[in-house]
């Protein structure tokens, strides 16, 4: 895996190097060598920053992690725009014209910077996404009421307690009947987890806040995460069904290791508790969708995909998750909503989607 990551970094930085050399006037071997070294350092920076921030969590390592992540996002956009620029130049030459190299590359670079700046803003400022879902035999107490879904918050080196406090304010303004968090609340940070999630104590909803684990909780250590969450009002669901004012809430935790009990087998074992009753399933990833449909799930809430964060990678997640990678899909009495999530992983950049809080009104 590491070899693959290094290979991608090499190719992308090589594309950028070839594209910027013509207008940098780097004529001497020393200038070219300095440019190559700078790109190598920038390319490896995020890897080293990730390790440093994990073991020595402080302002310097967090800042290094943040800005090296932005560089990765900028690099991806530079590659896209420079590739498009080379295609424009190639088509121009093929048609017998002369396309000025330097202006075309400058325009591509400026666009990449602007798109990346927008992506940072989109990743750091959550929008509220509102959807309406019909559930058969819904209790009167739930009709017209709202479930707020949060997912992939990735509290850690970039998304801190101050940012989370703003999210809590947005959620409370929606006056939800229930809040659910569908995994990846944490990223991969060290330090005192309890301090970073302190704002969650201020979440307000009639029925409380329910939580299921995601893959990042398994990386960090599930027991450590659950210990931190016990200091909050969050209600942790661990492969179980609970009755929430007549609505059956099914919570399945993320498998801790390869070969562990699957979501499908756990859901099947829980089916007698929610069958033929209005219900909502919480699981981190939009998988085993056909099984959920066949077992009588009414609403499946998931996250995990981030919708790939950056365009055009979202077409990959669309293929991987058979079209269930984002948004609301309704098939008879079955509904699934997959959110693009609140935080980000890797580059703190979203150019293919927006950081979001999901407000689901039930009918």
Sine and cosine of phi, psi and omega as CSV:
sin_phi,cos_phi,sin_psi,cos_psi,sin_omega,cos_omega
0.00,0.00,-0.70,0.71,0.01,-1.00
-0.87,0.48,-0.64,0.77,0.02,-1.00
-0.88,0.47,-0.63,0.78,0.03,-1.00
-0.91,0.42,-0.68,0.73,0.03,-1.00
-0.88,0.47,-0.71,0.70,0.01,-1.00
-0.90,0.44,-0.60,0.80,0.03,-1.00
-0.90,0.43,-0.68,0.73,0.04,-1.00
-0.89,0.45,-0.68,0.73,0.03,-1.00
-0.88,0.48,-0.64,0.77,-0.01,-1.00
-0.90,0.44,-0.73,0.68,-0.05,-1.00
-0.90,0.44,-0.72,0.69,-0.04,-1.00
-0.90,0.43,-0.67,0.75,0.00,-1.00
-0.95,0.32,-0.49,0.87,0.07,-1.00
-0.92,0.40,-0.66,0.75,0.04,-1.00
-0.87,0.49,-0.69,0.73,0.00,-1.00
-0.91,0.41,-0.68,0.74,0.00,-1.00
-0.86,0.50,-0.75,0.66,-0.01,-1.00
-0.89,0.46,-0.55,0.83,-0.08,-1.00
-0.98,0.21,-0.53,0.85,-0.08,-1.00
-1.00,-0.08,-0.29,0.96,-0.02,-1.00
-0.85,0.53,-0.65,0.76,-0.06,-1.00
-0.86,0.50,-0.43,0.90,-0.04,-1.00
-0.89,-0.46,0.30,0.95,0.08,-1.00
-0.98,-0.18,-0.15,0.99,-0.02,-1.00
0.82,0.57,0.59,0.81,0.04,-1.00
-1.00,0.05,0.99,0.13,-0.13,-0.99
-1.00,0.08,-0.60,0.80,-0.09,-1.00
-0.99,0.17,0.45,-0.89,0.05,-1.00
-0.86,0.51,-0.56,0.83,-0.01,-1.00
-0.92,0.40,-0.65,0.76,0.02,-1.00
-0.91,0.42,-0.68,0.73,0.02,-1.00
-0.91,0.42,-0.65,0.76,0.02,-1.00
-0.89,0.45,-0.65,0.76,0.00,-1.00
-0.90,0.44,-0.64,0.77,0.01,-1.00
-0.91,0.40,-0.68,0.73,0.02,-1.00
-0.88,0.48,-0.71,0.70,0.00,-1.00
-0.89,0.46,-0.66,0.75,0.01,-1.00
-0.87,0.49,-0.68,0.73,-0.01,-1.00
-0.93,0.36,-0.58,0.82,0.05,-1.00
-0.90,0.43,-0.70,0.71,0.00,-1.00
-0.89,0.46,-0.71,0.70,0.01,-1.00
-0.90,0.43,-0.62,0.78,-0.02,-1.00
-0.90,0.43,-0.60,0.80,-0.02,-1.00
-1.00,0.00,-0.15,0.99,-0.12,-0.99
-0.85,0.53,-0.69,0.73,-0.07,-1.00
-0.91,0.42,-0.60,0.80,0.01,-1.00
-0.89,0.46,-0.75,0.66,-0.01,-1.00
-0.93,0.37,-0.59,0.81,0.02,-1.00
-0.91,0.42,-0.61,0.79,0.01,-1.00
-0.89,0.46,-0.69,0.72,0.01,-1.00
-0.92,0.40,-0.72,0.69,-0.04,-1.00
-0.88,0.47,-0.70,0.72,-0.04,-1.00
-0.93,0.36,-0.47,0.88,0.02,-1.00
-0.95,0.32,-0.67,0.74,-0.09,-1.00
-1.00,-0.07,-0.43,0.90,-0.01,-1.00
-0.74,-0.67,0.97,0.25,-0.10,-0.99
-0.98,0.22,0.95,-0.30,0.03,-1.00
-0.45,-0.89,-0.01,-1.00,-0.07,-1.00
-0.87,0.50,-0.66,0.75,-0.03,-1.00
-0.90,0.43,-0.77,0.64,-0.06,-1.00
-0.93,0.38,-0.57,0.82,0.06,-1.00
-0.91,0.42,-0.67,0.74,0.02,-1.00
-0.91,0.42,-0.66,0.75,0.04,-1.00
-0.87,0.49,-0.72,0.70,0.01,-1.00
-0.87,0.49,-0.70,0.72,-0.04,-1.00
-0.89,0.45,-0.77,0.64,-0.09,-1.00
-0.96,0.27,-0.52,0.85,0.09,-1.00
-0.94,0.34,-0.51,0.86,0.10,-1.00
-0.92,0.39,-0.66,0.75,0.06,-1.00
-0.88,0.48,-0.62,0.78,0.03,-1.00
-0.87,0.49,-0.66,0.76,0.03,-1.00
-0.88,0.48,-0.67,0.74,0.04,-1.00
-0.90,0.44,-0.69,0.72,0.04,-1.00
-0.89,0.46,-0.66,0.75,0.01,-1.00
-0.86,0.51,-0.70,0.71,0.01,-1.00
-0.87,0.49,-0.67,0.75,0.01,-1.00
-0.95,0.32,-0.58,0.81,0.08,-1.00
-0.88,0.48,-0.69,0.73,0.00,-1.00
-0.88,0.48,-0.70,0.71,0.01,-1.00
-0.87,0.48,-0.75,0.67,-0.06,-1.00
-0.95,0.30,-0.61,0.79,0.05,-1.00
-0.92,0.40,-0.63,0.78,0.05,-1.00
-0.88,0.47,-0.69,0.72,0.05,-1.00
-0.88,0.48,-0.62,0.79,0.01,-1.00
-0.90,0.43,-0.67,0.74,0.03,-1.00
-0.90,0.44,-0.59,0.81,0.04,-1.00
-0.91,0.42,-0.68,0.73,0.04,-1.00
-0.87,0.50,-0.71,0.70,0.00,-1.00
-0.90,0.44,-0.69,0.72,-0.01,-1.00
-0.89,0.46,-0.68,0.73,0.02,-1.00
-0.90,0.44,-0.64,0.77,0.02,-1.00
-0.88,0.48,-0.71,0.71,0.02,-1.00
-0.91,0.41,-0.66,0.75,-0.01,-1.00
-0.89,0.46,-0.54,0.84,0.00,-1.00
-1.00,0.07,0.09,1.00,0.09,-1.00
1.00,0.02,0.12,0.99,-0.01,-1.00
-0.99,-0.13,-0.04,-1.00,0.05,-1.00
-0.83,-0.56,0.88,-0.47,0.00,-1.00
-0.97,-0.24,0.87,-0.50,-0.01,-1.00
-0.90,0.43,0.88,-0.48,-0.12,-0.99
-0.90,0.44,-0.76,0.65,-0.14,-0.99
-0.89,0.45,-0.76,0.65,0.00,-1.00
-0.86,0.51,-0.63,0.77,-0.02,-1.00
-0.90,0.44,-0.69,0.73,0.00,-1.00
-0.93,0.36,-0.58,0.81,0.04,-1.00
-0.90,0.44,-0.70,0.71,0.03,-1.00
-0.87,0.49,-0.68,0.73,0.01,-1.00
-0.88,0.48,-0.68,0.73,-0.01,-1.00
-0.91,0.41,-0.68,0.74,0.00,-1.00
-0.90,0.43,-0.67,0.74,0.04,-1.00
-0.88,0.47,-0.66,0.75,0.01,-1.00
-0.88,0.47,-0.67,0.74,0.02,-1.00
-0.90,0.43,-0.69,0.72,-0.01,-1.00
-0.91,0.42,-0.68,0.73,0.00,-1.00
-0.90,0.43,-0.64,0.77,0.01,-1.00
-0.92,0.40,-0.66,0.75,0.03,-1.00
-0.87,0.49,-0.68,0.73,0.08,-1.00
-0.87,0.48,-0.66,0.75,-0.03,-1.00
-0.89,0.46,-0.60,0.80,0.06,-1.00
-0.91,0.42,-0.69,0.72,0.04,-1.00
-0.87,0.49,-0.70,0.72,-0.03,-1.00
-0.91,0.42,-0.49,0.87,0.00,-1.00
-0.98,0.18,-0.40,0.92,-0.12,-0.99
-0.97,-0.24,-0.19,0.98,-0.07,-1.00
-0.84,-0.54,1.00,-0.08,-0.08,-1.00
-0.91,0.40,0.63,-0.78,0.14,-0.99
-0.98,-0.21,0.33,-0.94,0.07,-1.00
-0.99,-0.14,0.86,-0.51,0.06,-1.00
-0.98,-0.20,0.84,-0.54,-0.06,-1.00
-0.95,-0.31,0.75,-0.66,0.06,-1.00
-0.69,-0.72,0.40,-0.92,0.06,-1.00
-0.87,-0.50,0.72,-0.69,-0.07,-1.00
-0.79,-0.61,0.73,-0.69,0.07,-1.00
-1.00,-0.07,0.78,-0.63,0.08,-1.00
-0.82,-0.57,0.81,-0.58,-0.02,-1.00
-0.89,0.45,0.62,-0.79,0.06,-1.00
0.85,0.52,0.55,0.84,0.00,-1.00
-0.92,0.40,0.74,-0.67,0.04,-1.00
-0.87,0.50,0.52,-0.85,-0.01,-1.00
-0.83,0.56,-0.58,0.81,-0.05,-1.00
-0.91,0.40,-0.26,0.97,0.00,-1.00
-0.98,-0.22,-0.25,0.97,-0.09,-1.00
-0.92,0.40,0.81,-0.58,-0.01,-1.00
0.99,0.17,0.02,1.00,-0.01,-1.00
-1.00,-0.05,0.26,-0.96,-0.18,-0.98
-0.89,-0.46,0.70,-0.71,0.23,-0.97
-0.97,-0.24,0.79,-0.61,0.10,-1.00
-0.99,-0.16,0.81,-0.58,0.04,-1.00
-0.96,-0.28,0.78,-0.62,0.16,-0.99
-0.88,-0.47,0.60,-0.80,0.02,-1.00
-0.43,-0.90,0.43,-0.90,0.10,-1.00
0.78,0.62,0.77,0.64,0.00,-1.00
-0.94,0.33,-0.60,0.80,0.06,-1.00
0.83,0.56,0.73,0.68,0.11,-0.99
-0.86,0.50,0.77,-0.63,-0.05,-1.00
0.06,-1.00,-0.81,-0.58,-0.11,-0.99
-0.95,0.32,-0.51,0.86,-0.06,-1.00
-0.96,-0.27,-0.79,0.61,-0.04,-1.00
-1.00,0.03,0.94,-0.35,-0.15,-0.99
-0.94,-0.33,-0.01,-1.00,-0.05,-1.00
-0.86,0.50,-0.60,0.80,-0.02,-1.00
-0.89,0.45,-0.67,0.74,0.03,-1.00
-0.91,0.40,-0.67,0.74,-0.01,-1.00
-0.89,0.45,-0.56,0.83,0.03,-1.00
-0.88,0.48,-0.62,0.79,0.06,-1.00
-0.91,0.42,-0.62,0.78,0.05,-1.00
-0.89,0.46,-0.69,0.72,0.00,-1.00
-0.86,0.51,-0.65,0.76,0.04,-1.00
-0.88,0.47,-0.70,0.72,0.03,-1.00
-0.88,0.48,-0.67,0.74,-0.01,-1.00
-0.90,0.43,-0.72,0.70,-0.03,-1.00
-0.89,0.46,-0.53,0.85,0.03,-1.00
-0.91,0.40,-0.31,0.95,0.01,-1.00
-1.00,0.06,-0.14,0.99,0.02,-1.00
0.76,0.65,0.85,0.53,-0.06,-1.00
-0.96,0.27,0.46,-0.89,0.15,-0.99
-0.98,0.19,-0.50,0.86,0.01,-1.00
-0.47,-0.88,0.55,-0.84,0.10,-1.00
-0.89,-0.46,0.68,-0.73,0.07,-1.00
-0.79,-0.61,0.61,-0.79,0.05,-1.00
-0.86,-0.50,0.91,-0.40,-0.14,-0.99
-0.99,-0.16,0.81,0.58,0.19,-0.98
1.00,-0.01,0.25,-0.97,-0.05,-1.00
0.81,0.58,0.70,0.72,0.12,-0.99
-0.90,0.43,-0.60,0.80,0.01,-1.00
-0.97,-0.26,0.34,-0.94,0.10,-0.99
-0.99,-0.15,-0.90,-0.44,0.00,-1.00
-0.75,-0.66,0.52,0.85,-0.14,-0.99
-0.98,0.22,0.40,-0.92,0.23,-0.97
-0.99,-0.15,-0.22,-0.98,0.03,-1.00
1.00,-0.05,-0.22,-0.98,-0.07,-1.00
-1.00,0.04,0.97,-0.26,-0.05,-1.00
-0.90,0.43,-0.58,0.82,-0.04,-1.00
-0.85,0.52,-0.61,0.79,-0.01,-1.00
-0.92,0.40,-0.60,0.80,-0.09,-1.00
-0.95,0.31,-0.40,0.92,-0.05,-1.00
-0.94,-0.34,0.23,0.97,-0.01,-1.00
-0.78,0.63,-0.64,0.77,-0.02,-1.00
-0.87,0.49,-0.35,0.94,0.00,-1.00
-0.88,0.47,-0.37,0.93,0.03,-1.00
-0.90,0.43,-0.33,0.94,-0.05,-1.00
-1.00,-0.08,0.02,1.00,0.06,-1.00
-0.89,0.47,0.70,-0.72,-0.05,-1.00
-0.85,-0.53,0.83,-0.56,0.10,-0.99
-0.37,-0.93,0.41,-0.91,-0.08,-1.00
-0.89,0.45,-0.65,0.76,-0.11,-0.99
-0.96,-0.28,0.02,1.00,0.04,-1.00
1.00,-0.10,-0.13,-0.99,-0.03,-1.00
-0.87,-0.49,0.76,-0.65,-0.05,-1.00
-0.91,-0.42,0.56,-0.83,-0.13,-0.99
-0.70,-0.71,0.67,-0.74,0.22,-0.98
-0.81,-0.59,0.47,-0.89,-0.08,-1.00
-0.98,0.22,0.36,-0.93,0.12,-0.99
-0.84,-0.54,-0.09,-1.00,-0.05,-1.00
-0.91,0.42,-0.53,0.85,-0.02,-1.00
-0.95,0.32,-0.44,0.90,0.12,-0.99
-0.92,0.40,-0.56,0.83,0.03,-1.00
-0.94,0.34,-0.57,0.82,0.03,-1.00
-0.92,0.40,-0.65,0.76,-0.07,-1.00
-0.98,0.22,-0.48,0.88,-0.05,-1.00
0.90,-0.43,0.95,-0.30,-0.12,-0.99
-0.87,0.50,-0.68,0.73,-0.03,-1.00
-0.89,0.46,-0.63,0.78,0.03,-1.00
-0.90,0.43,-0.67,0.74,0.02,-1.00
-0.90,0.44,-0.74,0.68,-0.03,-1.00
-0.90,0.44,-0.59,0.81,0.05,-1.00
-0.88,0.48,-0.66,0.75,0.02,-1.00
-0.92,0.39,-0.62,0.78,-0.06,-1.00
-0.96,0.29,-0.33,0.94,0.03,-1.00
-0.92,0.40,-0.24,0.97,0.05,-1.00
-1.00,0.03,0.07,1.00,0.00,-1.00
-0.86,-0.50,0.21,-0.98,0.05,-1.00
-0.98,0.22,0.02,1.00,-0.05,-1.00
-0.86,0.51,0.65,-0.76,0.06,-1.00
-0.98,-0.20,0.91,-0.41,-0.10,-1.00
-1.00,0.06,0.83,-0.56,0.05,-1.00
-0.99,-0.16,0.80,-0.60,-0.09,-1.00
-0.80,-0.61,1.00,0.06,-0.01,-1.00
0.80,0.61,0.86,0.51,-0.08,-1.00
-0.47,-0.88,0.20,-0.98,0.05,-1.00
-0.85,-0.52,0.76,-0.66,0.06,-1.00
-0.81,-0.59,0.54,-0.84,0.04,-1.00
-1.00,0.00,0.85,-0.52,0.01,-1.00
-0.89,-0.45,1.00,-0.02,0.01,-1.00
0.79,0.61,0.71,0.71,0.05,-1.00
1.00,-0.04,-0.14,0.99,0.04,-1.00
-0.97,-0.25,0.79,-0.61,-0.02,-1.00
-1.00,0.10,0.88,-0.47,-0.02,-1.00
-0.97,-0.24,0.88,-0.47,-0.06,-1.00
-0.97,-0.23,0.86,-0.51,0.00,-1.00
-0.87,-0.50,0.86,-0.51,0.01,-1.00
-0.87,-0.49,0.80,-0.59,-0.05,-1.00
-0.99,0.17,0.37,-0.93,-0.04,-1.00
-0.96,0.29,0.68,-0.73,0.01,-1.00
-0.83,0.56,0.71,-0.70,-0.08,-1.00
-0.98,0.21,-0.36,0.93,-0.05,-1.00
-0.39,-0.92,0.31,-0.95,0.05,-1.00
-0.90,0.44,0.73,-0.69,-0.02,-1.00
1.00,-0.05,-0.08,1.00,0.03,-1.00
-0.96,0.29,0.16,-0.99,0.01,-1.00
-0.82,0.57,0.73,-0.69,-0.07,-1.00
-0.99,0.13,0.30,-0.95,0.06,-1.00
-0.86,0.50,-0.65,0.76,-0.07,-1.00
-0.89,0.45,-0.70,0.71,-0.03,-1.00
-0.93,0.36,-0.61,0.80,0.04,-1.00
-0.91,0.41,-0.70,0.72,0.01,-1.00
-0.88,0.47,-0.64,0.77,0.00,-1.00
-0.89,0.45,-0.64,0.77,-0.01,-1.00
-0.93,0.36,-0.44,0.90,0.00,-1.00
-1.00,0.02,-0.21,0.98,-0.13,-0.99
-0.80,0.60,-0.66,0.75,-0.01,-1.00
-0.86,0.51,-0.38,0.92,-0.04,-1.00
-0.99,0.16,-0.38,0.92,-0.05,-1.00
-0.85,-0.52,-0.10,1.00,-0.06,-1.00
-0.85,0.52,0.71,-0.71,0.03,-1.00
0.89,0.45,0.36,0.93,0.10,-1.00
-0.81,-0.59,0.53,-0.85,0.05,-1.00
-0.87,0.49,0.74,-0.68,-0.15,-0.99
-0.50,-0.86,0.35,-0.94,0.07,-1.00
-0.71,-0.70,0.76,-0.66,0.02,-1.00
-0.97,-0.23,0.75,-0.66,0.11,-0.99
-0.93,-0.36,0.88,-0.48,0.14,-0.99
-0.52,-0.85,0.58,-0.81,-0.19,-0.98
-0.89,0.45,-0.62,0.79,-0.15,-0.99
-0.89,-0.46,0.62,-0.79,-0.01,-1.00
-0.98,0.18,0.94,0.35,-0.01,-1.00
-0.87,-0.50,0.24,-0.97,-0.02,-1.00
0.80,0.60,0.64,0.76,-0.04,-1.00
-0.91,0.42,-0.66,0.75,0.00,-1.00
-0.89,0.45,-0.60,0.80,0.02,-1.00
-0.91,0.42,-0.69,0.73,0.03,-1.00
-0.87,0.49,-0.65,0.76,-0.01,-1.00
-0.90,0.43,-0.71,0.70,-0.05,-1.00
-0.93,0.36,-0.49,0.87,-0.04,-1.00
-1.00,0.07,0.02,1.00,0.12,-0.99
1.00,-0.01,0.40,0.92,0.08,-1.00
-0.94,0.33,0.70,-0.72,0.02,-1.00
-1.00,0.00,-0.68,0.74,-0.02,-1.00
-0.63,-0.78,0.86,-0.51,0.00,-1.00
-0.96,-0.29,0.88,-0.48,0.03,-1.00
-0.95,-0.32,0.81,-0.58,-0.07,-1.00
-0.64,-0.77,0.10,-0.99,0.05,-1.00
-0.55,-0.84,-0.80,-0.60,0.17,-0.99
0.98,0.19,-0.67,0.75,-0.19,-0.98
-0.97,0.26,-0.44,0.90,-0.12,-0.99
0.85,0.52,0.07,1.00,-0.18,-0.98
0.77,0.64,0.53,0.85,0.05,-1.00
0.94,0.35,-0.04,1.00,0.04,-1.00
0.92,0.39,-0.78,0.63,-0.15,-0.99
-0.89,-0.45,0.74,-0.67,0.09,-1.00
-0.94,0.33,0.63,-0.78,0.10,1.00
-0.99,-0.17,0.37,0.93,-0.08,-1.00
-0.91,0.42,-0.29,0.96,-0.02,-1.00
-0.89,0.45,-0.36,0.93,0.06,-1.00
-0.94,0.35,-0.43,0.90,0.06,-1.00
-0.95,0.32,-0.72,0.69,0.01,-1.00
-0.91,0.41,-0.55,0.83,0.05,-1.00
-0.85,0.52,-0.69,0.72,0.00,-1.00
-0.94,0.34,-0.69,0.73,-0.06,-1.00
-0.89,0.46,-0.61,0.80,-0.07,-1.00
-0.95,-0.32,0.39,0.92,0.15,-0.99
0.80,0.60,0.63,0.78,0.06,-1.00
1.00,0.04,-0.12,0.99,-0.02,-1.00
-1.00,-0.09,0.34,0.94,-0.08,-1.00
-0.97,0.26,-0.30,0.95,0.01,-1.00
-0.34,-0.94,0.57,-0.82,0.18,-0.98
1.00,0.01,-0.04,-1.00,-0.03,-1.00
-1.00,-0.08,0.75,-0.67,0.08,-1.00
-0.78,-0.62,0.78,-0.63,-0.02,-1.00
-0.87,-0.50,0.78,-0.62,0.01,-1.00
-0.69,-0.73,1.00,-0.09,-0.07,-1.00
0.92,0.38,-0.80,-0.60,0.02,-1.00
-1.00,0.06,0.06,1.00,-0.03,-1.00
-0.97,-0.24,0.70,-0.71,0.08,-1.00
-0.76,-0.66,0.57,-0.82,0.15,-0.99
-0.70,-0.72,0.73,-0.69,0.12,-0.99
-0.83,-0.56,0.84,-0.55,0.08,-1.00
-0.93,-0.37,0.85,-0.53,-0.01,-1.00
-1.00,-0.02,0.46,-0.89,0.08,-1.00
-0.98,0.20,-0.15,0.99,0.12,-0.99
1.00,-0.04,0.15,-0.99,-0.05,-1.00
-1.00,-0.07,-0.76,0.65,-0.09,-1.00
-1.00,-0.08,-0.47,-0.88,0.02,-1.00
-0.52,-0.86,0.31,-0.95,0.08,-1.00
-0.80,-0.59,0.71,-0.71,-0.08,-1.00
0.98,0.21,-0.80,-0.60,0.01,-1.00
-0.88,0.48,0.79,-0.62,0.07,-1.00
-0.98,0.21,0.84,0.54,-0.13,-0.99
-0.69,-0.73,0.73,-0.69,0.08,-1.00
-0.77,-0.64,0.96,-0.28,0.06,-1.00
-0.93,-0.36,-0.18,0.98,0.01,-1.00
-0.96,-0.29,-0.07,1.00,-0.01,-1.00
-0.29,-0.96,-0.11,-0.99,-0.05,-1.00
-0.76,-0.65,0.60,-0.80,0.16,-0.99
-0.84,0.54,0.73,-0.68,-0.13,-0.99
-0.60,-0.80,0.51,-0.86,0.23,-0.97
-0.95,-0.31,0.77,-0.64,-0.10,-1.00
-0.97,-0.23,0.82,-0.58,0.06,-1.00
-0.94,-0.35,0.93,-0.37,-0.09,-1.00
-0.95,-0.30,0.92,-0.39,0.05,-1.00
-1.00,-0.04,0.79,-0.61,-0.04,-1.00
-1.00,-0.05,0.62,-0.79,0.07,-1.00
-0.81,-0.59,0.00,0.00,0.00,0.00
